[in-house]
Amino acid sequence: MFLHARQAFPNECCGLLGGRADLALSIYRLTNVAENPRVAYEGEPAGLFQAQRTMRIQGEALIGIYHSHPFESDPVPSETDVRRAFYRDAVYFIVGRNGKEFVLRGFKLYESEQRWESAPFMVTD
């Protein structure tokens, strides 16, 4: 996710995490086709469809969605992020940028309630 954010800078990147139970096994990078990719993300529909198809074939479920906020050192979900949070069971990850370093935050987003909360996660090799 950090590499994707670095390569997309100054635009936002986006993608999906596939896995089993609470373990992410695969990263599916998507092309950001938002009208203004510096401040928004929208996964390209064909890529999104292909990622979900590949997850099914591999026996994975959608467990995470990620995007970046390239100009925030401690990123939190925007109102738009919460409004578009259609996958209640997924953890939403946001990659921020603190100088040259990237940071990762995880959240549970509740679109119907228009709220969010931090979600614990662990990064392993």
C-alpha positions in Angstrom: 0.0 0.0 0.0 2.9 2.4 0.8 4.5 1.7 -2.6 1.2 2.3 -4.4 0.7 5.6 -2.4 4.3 6.6 -3.2 3.8 5.9 -6.9 0.5 7.7 -7.1 1.6 10.8 -5.3 0.4 13.6 -5.4 -2.8 11.8 -6.4 -4.8 9.4 -4.1 -4.3 5.7 -4.7 -6.9 3.0 -4.1 -7.2 -0.8 -3.9 -8.7 -3.8 -2.2 -7.4 -6.4 0.3 -8.4 -10.0 -0.1 -8.0 -12.6 2.5 -9.5 -15.1 4.8 -11.0 -14.4 8.3 -9.0 -11.4 9.5 -5.8 -12.1 7.5 -5.1 -10.1 4.4 -3.4 -12.3 1.8 -3.5 -10.2 -1.4 -3.4 -6.6 -2.5 -5.4 -5.6 -5.5 -4.3 -2.2 -6.8 -6.9 -0.2 -8.6 -6.6 2.7 -11.0 -8.1 5.9 -9.5 -10.5 7.3 -12.0 -12.0 10.0 -9.8 -12.7 13.4 -11.4 -10.2 15.0 -9.1 -7.8 12.2 -8.0 -5.8 14.6 -5.8 -8.7 14.8 -3.3 -10.8 11.7 -4.1 -10.7 8.1 -5.2 -12.9 5.9 -7.3 -11.7 2.5 -8.4 -11.9 1.9 -12.2 -15.0 -0.4 -12.6 -13.3 -3.1 -14.8 -10.4 -3.3 -12.4 -12.7 -3.5 -9.4 -14.7 -6.3 -11.1 -11.5 -8.2 -12.0 -10.2 -7.9 -8.4 -13.4 -9.3 -7.0 -13.5 -12.1 -9.5 -9.9 -13.0 -8.7 -10.7 -13.0 -5.0 -13.6 -15.5 -5.6 -11.4 -17.8 -7.6 -8.7 -17.7 -4.9 -11.2 -18.4 -2.1 -10.7 -14.9 -0.6 -13.2 -12.5 0.8 -13.0 -8.7 0.6 -11.6 -7.8 4.0 -10.1 -4.3 3.4 -10.3 -1.3 1.2 -7.5 1.2 1.0 -6.8 4.6 -0.3 -4.4 7.5 0.4 -4.7 11.0 1.7 -1.3 12.2 0.3 -1.2 15.5 2.2 -2.3 14.3 5.7 0.2 13.1 8.2 -2.4 11.6 10.5 -5.2 10.6 8.1 -8.8 10.1 9.2 -11.9 9.4 7.0 -13.5 12.3 5.2 -17.2 12.8 5.1 -17.1 11.4 1.5 -15.2 8.3 2.7 -17.9 7.6 5.3 -20.8 8.3 2.9 -19.3 5.8 0.3 -18.6 3.1 2.9 -20.8 0.4 1.4 -18.9 -2.6 2.8 -19.6 -2.7 6.5 -17.5 -5.7 7.2 -14.4 -4.3 5.6 -11.6 -2.4 7.3 -10.9 0.8 5.6 -7.2 1.7 5.5 -5.9 5.2 4.8 -2.3 5.8 3.9 -1.1 9.3 4.9 2.2 11.0 4.3 4.3 12.6 7.1 7.2 14.2 5.2 8.9 11.5 3.3 7.4 8.7 5.5 4.1 7.1 5.0 1.7 6.1 7.8 -1.2 3.7 7.8 -4.4 4.0 9.8 -7.4 1.5 9.9 -11.0 2.3 10.4 -14.5 0.8 10.6 -16.8 3.1 8.6 -20.6 3.1 9.2 -22.2 4.7 6.2 -25.8 4.3 7.5 -24.8 6.0 10.8 -22.4 8.5 9.2 -19.7 7.7 11.7 -16.3 6.0 11.9 -14.0 4.5 14.6 -10.4 3.4 14.6 -9.9 -0.3 13.9 -6.9 -2.2 15.3 -4.7 -4.0 12.9 -1.2 -5.6 12.7 1.2 -5.5 9.8 3.3 -8.6 9.3 5.8 -9.8 6.7 
